[in-house]
Amino acid sequence: ELENQLTTKSKTLDELKQSLALNGSAEQTPEALSLRITELSEMVDSIVSQVAQLKTSMQSILEQWRVYDEVYAEVSLITTRYLYCIDQCKPSVVSLEALKNEVKTLQ
């Protein structure tokens, strides 16, 4: 979206350059307007460069988040498996009387 806005602004700036070349301006000298338009063009170029850098950084960050999500899902699955195993391996709670009876049966 930002790139589209910059493209639109660049086109507008180019139109201003062409208009200046054809008509001139009564308020300011053509040289002053031309200088200002050149400054604006340089600012647009700088912003375009910054947006490109931002886009590259964001792609890197998105890739890191994708890897994080994959690892998190795997760790979550392993944790769930371990919790299930621990739950299944717990000895059932038995009363003292039941243990005495089990000992007698085993003897």
For each residue, the residues with C-beta under 8 A, 3 or more apart:
1: 4 5
2: 5 6 51
3: 6 7 48 51 55
4: 1 7 8
5: 1 2 8 9
6: 2 3 9 10 44 47 48 51
7: 3 4 10 11
8: 4 5 11 12
9: 5 6 12 13 44
10: 6 7 13 14 41 44 48
11: 7 8 14 15
12: 8 9 15 16
13: 9 10 16 17 37 40 41 44
14: 10 11 17 18
15: 11 12 18 19
16: 12 13 19 20 37
17: 13 14 20 21 34 37
18: 14 15 21 22
19: 15 16 22 23
20: 16 17 23 24 25 30 33 34 37
21: 17 18
22: 18 19
23: 19 20
24: 20 30
25: 20 28 29 30 33
26:
27:
28: 25 32 33 36
29: 25 32 33
30: 20 24 25 33 34
31: 34 35
32: 28 29 35 36
33: 20 25 28 29 30 36 37
34: 17 20 30 31 37 38
35: 31 32 38 39
36: 28 32 33 39 40
37: 13 16 17 20 33 34 40 41
38: 34 35 41 42
39: 35 36 42 43
40: 13 36 37 43 44
41: 10 13 37 38 44 45
42: 38 39 45 46
43: 39 40 46 47
44: 6 9 10 13 40 41 47 48
45: 41 42 48 49
46: 42 43 49 50
47: 6 43 44 50 51
48: 3 6 10 44 45 51 52
49: 45 46 52 53
50: 46 47 53 54
51: 2 3 6 47 48 54 55
52: 48 49 55 56
53: 49 50 56 57
54: 50 51 57 58
55: 3 51 52 58 59
56: 52 53 59 60
57: 53 54 60 61
58: 54 55 61 62
59: 55 56 62 63
60: 56 57 63 64
61: 57 58 64 65
62: 58 59 65 66
63: 59 60 66 67
64: 60 61 67 68
65: 61 62 68 69
66: 62 63 69 70
67: 63 64 70 71
68: 64 65 71 72
69: 65 66 72 73
70: 66 67 73 74
71: 67 68 74 75
72: 68 69 75 76
73: 69 70 76 77
74: 70 71 77 78
75: 71 72 78 79
76: 72 73 79 80
77: 73 74 80 81
78: 74 75 81 82
79: 75 76 82 83
80: 76 77 83 84
81: 77 78 84 85
82: 78 79 85 86
83: 79 80 86 87
84: 80 81 87 88
85: 81 82 88 89
86: 82 83 89 90
87: 83 84 90
88: 84 85
89: 85 86
90: 86 87
91: 94
92:
93:
94: 91 98 99 102
95: 98 99
96: 99 100
97: 100 101
98: 94 95 101 102
99: 94 95 96 102 103
100: 96 97 103 104
101: 97 98 104 105
102: 94 98 99 105 106
103: 99 100 106 107
104: 100 101 107
105: 101 102
106: 102 103
107: 103 104
